[in-house]
């Protein structure tokens, strides 16, 4: 399979990974042959990247730190929780704790696999996919930092619900949540307080989990919000969620910003380590994320063009690249060669190809 921009997908190409709705139901199943109408609908839904089948890379498998089944279950349960909040009702924290416990189990089992964030986002599922990705990324860092099971459980809930304050609740609920807030706060500043208050109402959600919602926009040097906290004033869990949140926002983009490629996002995070973000958290984060995800096309500084086909845990910038030649205007896989950048230490990825 290959991971390509939707503008490079042609009618007749075969989808290699399913696309899901916000609640985890299949929108398009893998192995479907894409039509002009399908592609038009996906563009309208905000899809920018997708996996397609390619006979030259039939054996390429994207290793997942969390199974598709677990991700779908988590998205569905998260959607139910959001619907409860929108209706002014309480959501079931026991179900969410069971969901995050399953995620933790799989992450511990797959701790030697680099994180490839491969869910295909739509306008409909963006909040849910973002929340789940931040949860997974935060837990990967927590595991690397040797958190115990209880700490991981609190971190998971805090990360999964870090943006719960953005969910629109009935006006009466919002008035209650905003009653004792300082005047003049922006909506961004309010969402951190609202999220904190919603989680604090839950007796079985810890205060440290609630502080992930409150503090994930605080910066190390004190320039964040809502309280302008500095360094040790920020809870360690919130420092982790801050990095995971920023990374996922960078690679997904928004209405005002184009998505960054993963290697661009990681470079930005490195530049902000010790300034906005905790340095040790950034280091642990970068060790666990696939800087060049499996399935993307790259050009090496040797001039060769290929596709990332495998990763090395601990060496996220040195994947294995399957290179191929261009004949008669088409890329062919004659004389296939795989370049292992962990072994070929003088060869570097020069460019990620958007074609």
Beta strands, then each sheet from edge to edge (+ up, - down):
strand 1: 2-5
strand 2: 19-20
strand 3: 26-28
strand 4: 49-52
strand 5: 297-300
strand 6: 305-310
strand 7: 320-327
strand 8: 330-340
strand 9: 349-353
sheet 1: 1+ 4-
sheet 2: 2+ 3-
sheet 3: 8+ 7- 6+ 5- 9+
end
